[in-house]
Amino acid sequence: MEHPIPARLREAALSTEVCRRAPGRANLIGEHTDYNDGFVLPVALELATYIAGRRIPHIVRLRSLDEPGEVEVDLSSGRGPSRGWGRYVTAVVRALKDDDVRLSGLEGVIASQVPAGSGLSSSAALEVAVAQAMASEEIEDVRLARLCRRAENHYVGVQSGIMDQLSSVAARSGHALLIDCLDDGVEHIRVPENLMVLVVDSGVRRELADGGYNRRRDECLRAAEALGVDSLRRARSSDLTRLDGDLLKRARHVVTENERVQTLATALESSDLDAVSELFWLSHRSMAADFDISTPEIDALVDIAGRTRGVLGARLTGGGFGGCIVALVSSEEAEGAARSILSLYTDKTGRTGRAWASRPADGAGPAAS
């Protein structure tokens, strides 16, 4: 499928010699399981980050149509910005250099449809788009995802798992990705054609690097250590009696969420929509009660979506502490459901949300100029 660059990027770019696209993602189920070596079930969205530009020697020079400032990174030394959106560009250059990837200089412009801070992996989309635009060699999907995760883990300081980057790289149109985060194995799971993914942004911004995400990761590591396993992937429900307090709650979410991921993959393949609906609600309750990453606004959106015509199920998606919910909705009802949810959300909270309906999209690659 051809993916043309947005008109605003075509008008702003000095050249379209190099055009790349990397999608954001919504995780259907499997929250905070990736860094616990568990299972996740994301889809790539039609919302994507695009880069258009031309080759120049020795440096990467980029500006964004969505964020202020110009970013310049020296390809020889890896020196570049350590703050703002430019730190992600610097991080990708350094991670690719660490693995001896051949890099080509680039002067270009970035335009993103993926809202920052909404839990739709805007950072991973930027990392993947930059990596593909700079690399002067083909990089296999899993290797590229691992390098972009290294950029985020080691050079940005967010200890994410591989889901975000692998979703952006390896997605297939019309399918979700069942990812085994223990070995980064991917299985494409068909999503029924009469369903769309509806993402609703609460308008509550969150920043993973502010500590909330990393605290949850640390709690999971401590729970695994208390259980004598190398990760919570190895824990079973019967083990949880050995924990208490917050560590019990965090581990219980991860163990039961892993089970829900695999059950949902089976339910989608067999079009068991009743099971799909129940699993969405169970997942959100677990994130709110046991993992404590929801907010009043997110809970309100999930409640409203649950009473909206055409919606099968809804839940928080992303790292939590704000951001978005994801719902599966009848294709015929998607537009009306989005309008209704946004209107009722504003009435209830006074906030203005945004919504996007998407079929599961292709992964990253060239964009048409």
Stockholm file with secondary structure:
# STOCKHOLM 1.0

chainA/1-369         MEHPIPARLREAALSTEVCRRAPGRANLIGEHTDYNDGFVLPVALELATYIAGRRIPHIVRLRSLDEPGEVEVDLSSGRGPSRGWGRYVTAVVRALKDDDVRLSGLEGVIASQVPAGSGLSSSAALEVAVAQAMASEEIEDVRLARLCRRAENHYVGVQSGIMDQLSSVAARSGHALLIDCLDDGVEHIRVPENLMVLVVDSGVRRELADGGYNRRRDECLRAAEALGVDSLRRARSSDLTRLDGDLLKRARHVVTENERVQTLATALESSDLDAVSELFWLSHRSMAADFDISTPEIDALVDIAGRTRGVLGARLTGGGFGGCIVALVSSEEAEGAARSILSLYTDKTGRTGRAWASRPADGAGPAAS
#=GR chainA/1-369 SS CCCBCCHHHHHHCSCCSEEEEEEEEEEEECTTCGGGTCEEEEEEEEEEEEEEEECCSSEEEEEESSSSSEEEEETTTCCCCCSTTHHHHHHHHHHHHHTTCCBCCEEEEEEECSCTTSSSCHHHHHHHHHHHHHBSSCCCHHHHHHHHHHIIIIIICCCCCSHHHHHHHHCCTTEEEEEETTTTEEEEEECCTTEEEEEEECSCCCCGGGTHHHHHHHHHHHHHHHHTCSSGGGCCGGGGGGCCHHHHHHHHHHHHHHHHHHHHHHHHHTTCHHHHHHHHHHHHHHHHHTSCCCCHHHHHHHHHHHTSTTEEEEEEESSSSSSEEEEEEEGGGHHHHHHHHHHHHHHHHSCCCEEEEECCCCCSEECBC
#=GC SS_cons         CCCBCCHHHHHHCSCCSEEEEEEEEEEEECTTCGGGTCEEEEEEEEEEEEEEEECCSSEEEEEESSSSSEEEEETTTCCCCCSTTHHHHHHHHHHHHHTTCCBCCEEEEEEECSCTTSSSCHHHHHHHHHHHHHBSSCCCHHHHHHHHHHIIIIIICCCCCSHHHHHHHHCCTTEEEEEETTTTEEEEEECCTTEEEEEEECSCCCCGGGTHHHHHHHHHHHHHHHHTCSSGGGCCGGGGGGCCHHHHHHHHHHHHHHHHHHHHHHHHHTTCHHHHHHHHHHHHHHHHHTSCCCCHHHHHHHHHHHTSTTEEEEEEESSSSSSEEEEEEEGGGHHHHHHHHHHHHHHHHSCCCEEEEECCCCCSEECBC
//
